[in-house]
Amino acid sequence: MSITRIGTTSRWSHLVIHNSTVYVVEVANSPDASLEVQTVEVLEQLTASLHQAGSSTSHLLMVTIFLADIRDIDAFNQIWDAWVPHGTAPVRACVQAKLAHPGYRVEIQATAAVIR
């Protein structure tokens, strides 16, 4: 059972693949943007990361969403609901958290099945 790490630094890896499962965390590229802009960015990045790992949005298993302000959940959910392929919603948790950068409004941690 090998472990594949992609985009590894001294602190983290962008993707880790083990046992036909990919693990990934995404944060926004625009820390001063609105929640809506950051959510679209993070979901686009997550889509690209899943494809890079040989997976897809329809193969998500578990997602944890970290919001800087839980009152943003309705705005987040509008974008999320349009993004998740119908009938493939993963197990999901959404929590309020103090994020690493003061401008971050959303961070997503995801686990998905690798399908290649």
PECORFEN-V726058 format. One record per residue. N is the residue number from 0. RES is the residue in three letters. NEAR is the number of other ideal C-beta (glycine too) atoms within 10 Angstrom. D_LAST is the distance of its C-alpha to the last C-alpha in Angstrom with 2 decimals. Layout:
# PECORFEN-V726058
<<N;RES;NEAR;D_LAST> <N;RES;NEAR;D_LAST>>
This chain:
# PECORFEN-V726058
<<0;MET;5;16.08> <1;SER;6;15.48> <2;ILE;9;15.59> <3;THR;13;14.24> <4;ARG;14;16.58> <5;ILE;14;16.44> <6;GLY;12;19.74> <7;THR;12;21.81> <8;THR;8;25.54> <9;SER;4;28.33> <10;ARG;5;27.92> <11;TRP;10;24.28> <12;SER;16;20.69> <13;HIS;16;19.02> <14;LEU;18;15.63> <15;VAL;19;15.16> <16;ILE;21;11.99> <17;HIS;13;12.97> <18;ASN;8;12.06> <19;SER;13;8.64> <20;THR;16;10.82> <21;VAL;25;11.68> <22;TYR;16;15.39> <23;VAL;23;17.08> <24;VAL;19;20.64> <25;GLU;21;21.92> <26;VAL;18;25.57> <27;ALA;23;27.41> <28;ASN;12;28.37> <29;SER;13;31.72> <30;PRO;14;33.46> <31;ASP;12;36.58> <32;ALA;16;35.03> <33;SER;12;35.39> <34;LEU;19;33.11> <35;GLU;15;31.87> <36;VAL;16;31.02> <37;GLN;25;29.34> <38;THR;25;27.30> <39;VAL;16;26.02> <40;GLU;17;25.26> <41;VAL;23;23.40> <42;LEU;20;21.28> <43;GLU;13;20.52> <44;GLN;18;19.58> <45;LEU;21;17.39> <46;THR;15;15.55> <47;ALA;11;15.13> <48;SER;20;14.13> <49;LEU;24;11.37> <50;HIS;11;10.00> <51;GLN;15;10.70> <52;ALA;24;8.70> <53;GLY;15;5.41> <54;SER;26;7.25> <55;SER;16;10.33> <56;THR;17;13.90> <57;SER;16;13.58> <58;HIS;19;11.47> <59;LEU;22;14.26> <60;LEU;13;15.92> <61;MET;14;18.96> <62;VAL;19;20.76> <63;THR;16;24.09> <64;ILE;21;26.12> <65;PHE;21;29.03> <66;LEU;22;31.82> <67;ALA;19;34.89> <68;ASP;11;36.95> <69;ILE;12;35.96> <70;ARG;10;38.24> <71;ASP;19;35.52> <72;ILE;16;33.30> <73;ASP;7;34.40> <74;ALA;16;33.65> <75;PHE;22;30.24> <76;ASN;13;29.47> <77;GLN;12;30.43> <78;ILE;18;27.76> <79;TRP;19;25.14> <80;ASP;10;25.90> <81;ALA;8;25.38> <82;TRP;14;22.03> <83;VAL;17;20.27> <84;PRO;11;19.01> <85;HIS;7;21.58> <86;GLY;6;21.03> <87;THR;11;18.12> <88;ALA;13;20.33> <89;PRO;15;19.31> <90;VAL;10;21.93> <91;ARG;14;23.95> <92;ALA;10;26.95> <93;CYS;17;29.06> <94;VAL;10;31.73> <95;GLN;14;34.32> <96;ALA;15;34.18> <97;LYS;8;35.93> <98;LEU;17;33.26> <99;ALA;10;33.40> <100;HIS;12;34.78> <101;PRO;9;37.68> <102;GLY;12;36.28> <103;TYR;21;32.87> <104;ARG;26;32.87> <105;VAL;28;29.30> <106;GLU;20;26.51> <107;ILE;23;23.25> <108;GLN;15;21.34> <109;ALA;22;18.00> <110;THR;18;15.52> <111;ALA;26;12.23> <112;ALA;16;9.44> <113;VAL;17;6.04> <114;ILE;13;3.81> <115;ARG;6;0.00>>
